């Protein structure tokens, strides 16, 4: 089993995962990142007060370094 760390980047704010979660393979880590991203995104309003919208990502790494990033962005169109 490999321990994966899920760091969250919300615009300029960065929260490092210090504990991580063990999974059998990277596919399970990808599913966890997507599910976490969906859960966290529910906390945002659909219309952003920020002129450039909202950007959120989960940067996934293991003990060897970065592996992939799951991200989405709400963009305000006028």
Secondary structure, DSSP 8 states (H G I E B T S, - for coil): -EEEEEEEEETTEEE--SS-EEESSHHHHHHHHHHHHHHHHTTS-SS-SSTT-EEEEEEEEETTEEEEEEEEEE----
